[in-house]
Amino acid sequence: MFCDHRYQPISRRDALTNLCAGFGSIALAGLLAREATAGGGVLPSPHFRPRAKRVIFLFMHGGPSQVDTFDYKPLLARDHGKPLPFAKPRVQFAETGNLLASPWKFRQYGESGAWVSDLFPNVAQVVDDCCFIKSLHGSNPAHGGALLKIHTGSDTFIRPSMGAWASYGLGTENDNLPAFITICPTLGHGGVNNFSSGFLPAWTHGTPIGHAGVPASRSQFEHMQAGLPPELQRKELDFLQELNAQHMARNGSDAALEGRIESFELAYRMQSAAPAVMDLNGESEATKKLYGMDEKKTEDFGTQCLLARRFAQAGVRFVQCTHSYKWDQHGDLRSGHTTNAAEVDKPIAGLIRDLKAHGMLEDTLVLWGGEFGRTPTAQGGDGRDHNPHGFTMFMAGGGVKAGFSYGETDDYGYYAAVDKVDVHDLHATILALLGVDHERLTFRHGGRDHRLTDVSGKVVTSIFA
């Protein structure tokens, strides 16, 4: 049964008090708590028919420019060098000058005729599988606030991330793997808060595989107590759990300690599951080439994307891949965006094609985008400033319309203008595609009910297939 989350599950301490101490009761308490909060056991039923079972979020840290990638603006090229013909935002991250035409040509692709710049020749070949949302807008022009907003729904407070909310609402399909995995996450601009469980149960926290400073090809699963026989690890863990239970019986409920208990148990179970998922040796050379793993420039993000497919295939609910921190071109736009796009273009297209070949695209929602877009006006001569007022993200699979474009910015790409989509609307839509009503997925904390979409958010049903 789907948990409405207005009533909190039985705590480990209460279960232990009622069921007596000992590891058997710890395990039972853990199972009860995980089942009650949709973390394990019998999976909860969604609120309505889900279109997607899982999410893969391809996050472009730094803010790719919408007017240089997927939001074609012919007037921007025509009026290059002229002043913006309307007012700039009252609050700007920094000063910008006149209009700056895109250095790249745009062409139409596929049966949908989607406009794509020359930066993304491989994504251009899969546009008929994509749904572009070109009217997104946020609330913060700074990286830190914008990253928190796109990940958690708030740019000012520490809140659970959308991966944690999805995990809390739907659980994981594989109890031996985390519900939420983030591959090579950024450690800056909010860092761990961008994949945190916040006040949700600790098991919903994103499990990082490596970090932005380590290439994905070098991120390896570390065995807990490596070298010890499994039966000895089990005995050590059982003893540790008994000590933790005694501590809670004496001192009361301790959410942090309960989270550590769950993390130890999950780490033990992961030893049998994670290495096999992360071992790419069994993948064919053709598959690796599809993701660009045979080329130095695409090897890192290609590895992330292939790992994402494998984790999704193994039952992980929410997987994030981060291309960090490279898209912040305040100057030297041509060189920076050229390099960045070349690193991710082939892996993104490869992921979409591979999911489709495995029959997974129809129930896997792929989401691409950054924390904001960039200004159509120039900064530093050949750069663009941060722009949260109008930017583009795209989805593929997961029940969205294929070969479709929703919303528009103004004639120069500065402000969302037609069918505007707020970040809360984006989150509400993602949850709806997963079969979850964003207004009913709540958690009581600090005296009131909280949700990913705070007190707003509308589902953009127009993009549903």
Residue, then its C-alpha position, 0 to 999 in steps of 0.5 A: m500500500f502506498c504510504d501517504h506519509r502523514y503518519q510516520p512509520i514505526s521507529r526502530r527503538d519502539a520495535l526493539t522495545n516491544l520485540c526485545a533485543g537481539f539481532g533478529s529483532i533489529a532485522l525485523a524492525g528494519l524490515l518493518a521500517r523499510e516496508a512502511t516507508a517504501g524502502g524495501g519489502v513489498l513495493p508500494s503502489p503508485h497513486f496512479r498509473p506510472r509512465a516511468k519506473r525510473v529516472i536517469f538525470l544527466f546533469m550539466h553543471g555550470g549552465p549550458s546556453q539554451v541559445d547555443t544548443f536547442d533554442y534557435k533564435p534567428l533574431l539573435a543572429r540578425d541583431h547581433g551587436k545591438p542592445l537588447p530591445f527590452a529591459k534586463p532583469r532587475v537582479q542580475f548576476a553580473e552586467t552584460g552588454n549587447l546581443l551576442a549571436s550564436p557561433w554555431k549553425f542550427r539545423q533541423y533534424g528528424e521527422s519532428g524538424a527539431w532545431v539543434s546546433d552543430l554542437f550536438p550532432n549525435v543528439a541531433q540524430v535522436v531528436d525524434d525520441c526527445c521532448f524539449i521543454k524550452s520555457l523553464h525558469g528558476s529563481n536564483p542566478a547563482h550556481g549554489g542556489a540554482l543547483l539546490k533549486i533544481h535538485t531539491g526545489s529550494d534555493t535557500f533551505i536544505r531540503p531532500s533532493m528529488g532523487a530522495w523523494a522519488s526513492y521515498g515514494l516508490g522504493t527500490e526494485n533491488d534491495n541489494l542496491p541503493a534506491f538512489i545513486t549519483i555517479c561522480p557528483t559535484l562537491g561544489h555549489g551545495g555539494v552533498n546537499n544536492f543528493s541529500s536525504g535531508f529530513l527524509p529517512a537516511w536510506t533515501h540519501g544518494t549513494p555517490i560513486g566516486h566524485a567530480g574529481v575522479p574519472a568514472s573509469r577510476s571510480q570503483f566499488e570499495h568492499m566493506q572490510a575487504g579481505l574478510p570472509p563474508e561469514l566473519q563480516r556478518k558476525e561483526l556486523d551482527f555484533l555492531q547492530e546489537l550494540n547499536a540497539q542497546h544504545m537506542a534502547r537506553n537513549g531513545s530514538d536516534a535518526a542518525l544512528e538508525g541511518r548508520i545501521e541501515s547503511f552498514e546493512l546496505a553496504y554488506r548486501m551491496q558487496s554481492a550486487a554492486p561489483a557485478v553491475m559496475d563490471l563493464n568487461g562483459e559489455s561488447e566493444a560495440t556497446k562501449k563504442l556506442y557510448g564513446m568509451d573508445e575515445k579519450k574525450t568521451e570516455d569519462f561521461g560515456t562510462q557514467c552513462l553506461l553505468a547508469r543504464r546498468f544500475a537502472q537495469a538492476g532496479v535502481r530508482f534514480v540515477q544521476c550522472t554529472h558533467s562537472y563543472k564545465w559549462d560556465q562560460h562567462g568568456d571564451l564561449r566558443s572554445g568552452h562549449t565546443t569542448n563540453a558538448a564534445e565530451v557528452d554528445k555521443p554518450i547521451a545519444g548512445l544512452i538513449r539508443d541503448l535504452k531503446a535497444h534494451g526495451m527500457l526507454e519506454d519506462t525510463l525517463v531520461l532528463w538532460g539539463g543544467e541549473f540554469g541557462r545563459t544570457p543572449t547578451a554578451q559578457g566579456g566580449d565572447g561569453r554569456d552570464h547566468n540566466p535562470h529566467g529562460f532555459t531549456m531541458f529535454m526528456a526522453g522516454g518515460g512516457v513523454k511525447a517523442g519528437f515534441s517541443y513545449g514552451e518558448t522563450d522570447d525572440y532572443g531567448y532571455y525570458a520564458a514567455v509561452d507555456k512557462v514551466d517553473v522548476h516546481d512544475l518540472h518536479a511535479t511532472i517528473l513525479a507524475l510520470l512516476g505515478v506519484d501525486h506531488e501534493r500527496l507525497t509529503f513528510r511531516h518535519g518541523g511541525r508541518d508537512h513538506r513536499l518536493t514542490d513546496v506549496s506550488g507546482k503544476v503537472v505539465t500534462s501536455i508533454f505526456a504521450 
